[in-house]
């Protein structure tokens, strides 16, 4: 596995060199006299990077000394991680120095003289290791390669995001698509619920074909179209919950057992002619599949289910059982089942050239080479798309010839070789260096996991893989372009929730690729197993996932001390020992999200362990759905915290010292129904840009200091039923872009002097007591979306309303007292969506109304 492990080495080294460059400028490096040593290390890392380009090329070319080069790269990566550990130690020391008195520092293990000596010795040790590695590289006859441009940002493309894009991007599957649509639409009066299987290899385009079917206008005859990604983790409760949520937003599924799921499905499906796609179904157990069919049997006549799967055994299992024998719900005849063959090289090239060639390219010579590269795609669209992105960035004959002639092996035994993974590995080997670490991090999530884009970017940032949100979006667009990520069908949102982060998924084969590459960096700790899966060397492990945790507290002794991220997967009542994180001093990402608990409640008196303060470098914490009443007393010492997610907890209070977290930019307190107040000094969170208070129904008021949040861009206060007024200086939030006050039913008026000059999205729906809008409401000149739906007492819009020249969507439905619109209403030239439903007293529209030429 040395060859595979070496593929990530240069990306690791690049990240560490960047950290060294930052440290040279740091105050503590100047004070402690480390500048020369740090600069020397940085220069050495850059020198070695020139050798590593040659090593990368040798691995790609599959030369005979590839195994030795792979081992050399693995050694380099190990030293790079040693440097990262040393830098993180220095980071923690700097933080302690800022937060403890000099007396405490002197008598503690953090004594400045001791730390300075330790770090100096560490720098000397790693410098010696680097010198040795450089000599070994020269012994392998590695030569310096100059840096080359890897493609400009203007050339970055990404995959089509919509189902329409998926439809037009499909090649060679038109016959199969028409056959499926015919099966969906024929025999509509038949009482049977038919299952239409799509069988094929991983990456053959099964999901793309199903997406193309759903995108076809002919299937709109179904009352509901529902997509459920199943993957290897087959869970009936999850499948049922996702279907119910698509059909009803009013059913509460919290702590819902399987019987309640079954009852609710009967309720929502009994009046629905549905089309459900069960994507990537692996389950072969007949009893489990029979229970699945029982859940779905209640649809109206003509309901249909499309199943995508790699296994004929799954289809056979679906054909067994009582419901299949009674023809109530069963697969179509074998002759009607869809079996996808691999694409021909010609069709693979058709897929590739849509992405790989620009309109101004001299295509004749490139096409010849492109067809030869297409022959390497083993007939799979997934591979074709990934290679096409690489080719698009390097549109020269020489570069394409290099791709054609490159062979990347996985370093596995011959019987384990996987041609598809090898082809995907080729795409990875040409991936932009700056995105390689971001991609391999995706291995920490289980197969089939739906990732939140915003949270993923936050985790990358916390780990230092990217420096900004914009960098994260560039990376995601790049991975979408390679088909290494896909936008989940659950991403579609209504305008009311326009700022909702989109959801992302990853193909199972791509997940396999990330797992293979990170085999020495990623550890799976199974609390029920005697031996961890993954890395055999704790010194390498950077990421860990703890699975099947049911309060086996001894497992925390096996947590690698070098881990940068830790993700929990557990069931039952969660208890964390007080010393759970005492060994986790390098942790930057901690995900103990309790929403993964299936059908059970967690402990009612759970607290975060006090040892969490040992994780001085923690930047990202997700404790969603854990019943935490308060945070540990030492929580305020986590001064590097950037993202704090405490949604659906049981918080009753939030200590004032949380406002010491001066790097905090994202705070989610949504659905803490017992939280009655926020800290008075909330305004001290000077970098806070996102604050979510949705569903904090007992929250009485906002602190007056909120106007001091000069970076705040997103504020969601929907369903804060107890709030009666906003602070007088609320209008001073100059950078606020998104404001949701929906369901704040006791607010009677908005503050005067609104200076929300950046506000683009404002939701005031269901503010039942709101009387009228401020006279200066027209100052919100960037406002594009406004909802006043069910503001029953609003009778008139201010004259300044017509100054909202960028307003595109306006919802005034159920404004029962609204009597007229301003005479100048027609000046809202950008308005393209207007809802006046149930405005009972609105009799006449102004003459200027006819000027609204964009109105649909």
PyMOL commands that set and color helices and strands:
alter all, ss='L'
color gray80, all
select helices_A, chain A and resi 2-6+9-24+27-31+35-61+66-99+102-106+112-139+153-155+163-168+174-185+206-215+217-221+236-247+258-269+286-296+312-318+322-325+334-336+345-356+363-377+381-393+397-405+414-416+419-429+433-444+453-462+469-481+489-491+495-497+508-517+553-558+594-596+610-614+633-637+656-660+682-684+704-708+728-732+775-779+799-803+823-827+847-851
alter helices_A, ss='H'
color red, helices_A
select strands_A, chain A and resi 193-199+224-231+274-281+304-309+329-331+338-339+451-452+486-487+503-505+522-526+533-534+543-549+565-570+589-591+620-622+643-645+666-668+690-692+714-716+738-740+761-763+785-787+809-811+833-835
alter strands_A, ss='S'
color yellow, strands_A
deselect
rebuild
show_as cartoon
